[in-house]
Amino acid sequence: MEKNTINNENIQKNEILIPKRVLFDEKTLKMIEMMIPAYKDEISNVAKENEKINQMIKLAIEKMFKNDFLNTINNF
């Protein structure tokens, strides 16, 4: 598994990113693109489109983990 180090203002220096190919249907991709402007303070404006999508997914997973997932665990 190849690991890349990318320095970006919204990515911690020397953070190890593991490239994975993720497929989205058109509806999901449109939803992601619609969400990006709502989180403009947390997503880089100078990033390429695929980097913005990566940052949006990372942000969504973090928020979902902190809210929904932890609540689900606490309900067991």
C-alpha positions in Angstrom: 0.0 0.0 0.0 1.6 3.3 -1.1 1.6 6.1 1.4 1.9 9.8 0.4 2.8 12.8 2.4 0.9 15.9 1.3 1.5 19.4 2.8 -1.7 21.4 2.5 -2.9 24.2 4.8 -5.9 22.1 6.0 -3.9 18.9 6.3 -1.4 18.6 9.2 2.2 18.5 8.1 3.5 15.0 7.5 0.0 13.5 7.8 0.1 10.2 6.0 -2.6 9.8 3.4 -3.5 6.5 2.0 -4.8 6.7 -1.6 -8.1 4.8 -2.2 -10.4 4.9 -5.1 -13.9 5.7 -4.0 -16.8 5.7 -6.4 -19.8 7.9 -6.0 -23.1 7.9 -7.8 -24.2 11.2 -9.3 -26.6 12.1 -6.6 -24.0 11.6 -3.8 -21.4 13.6 -5.7 -23.9 16.5 -6.2 -24.7 16.4 -2.4 -20.9 16.6 -1.6 -20.5 19.5 -4.1 -23.5 21.3 -2.5 -22.0 20.9 1.0 -18.6 22.4 0.2 -19.6 26.1 0.3 -21.4 25.6 3.6 -18.0 24.5 5.2 -15.8 27.1 3.3 -14.2 28.1 6.6 -13.0 24.5 7.1 -12.1 23.7 3.4 -9.3 25.3 1.5 -10.4 27.7 -1.3 -7.1 27.2 -3.3 -7.4 23.4 -3.3 -8.2 21.5 -6.5 -11.7 20.1 -6.8 -10.7 16.6 -5.8 -8.8 17.9 -2.8 -12.0 19.9 -1.8 -14.0 16.7 -2.1 -11.5 14.9 0.0 -11.6 17.5 2.7 -15.4 17.6 2.7 -15.6 13.8 3.1 -13.0 13.9 5.9 -15.0 16.6 7.7 -18.2 14.7 7.2 -16.8 11.5 8.6 -15.3 13.3 11.6 -18.6 15.0 12.4 -20.6 11.8 11.8 -18.2 9.9 14.0 -18.4 12.5 16.8 -22.2 12.7 16.7 -24.0 9.7 15.3 -21.5 7.0 15.9 -20.6 7.9 19.5 -24.4 8.2 20.3 -25.0 4.8 18.8 -22.2 3.3 20.9 -23.6 5.0 24.1 -27.0 3.5 23.4 -25.7 -0.1 23.7 
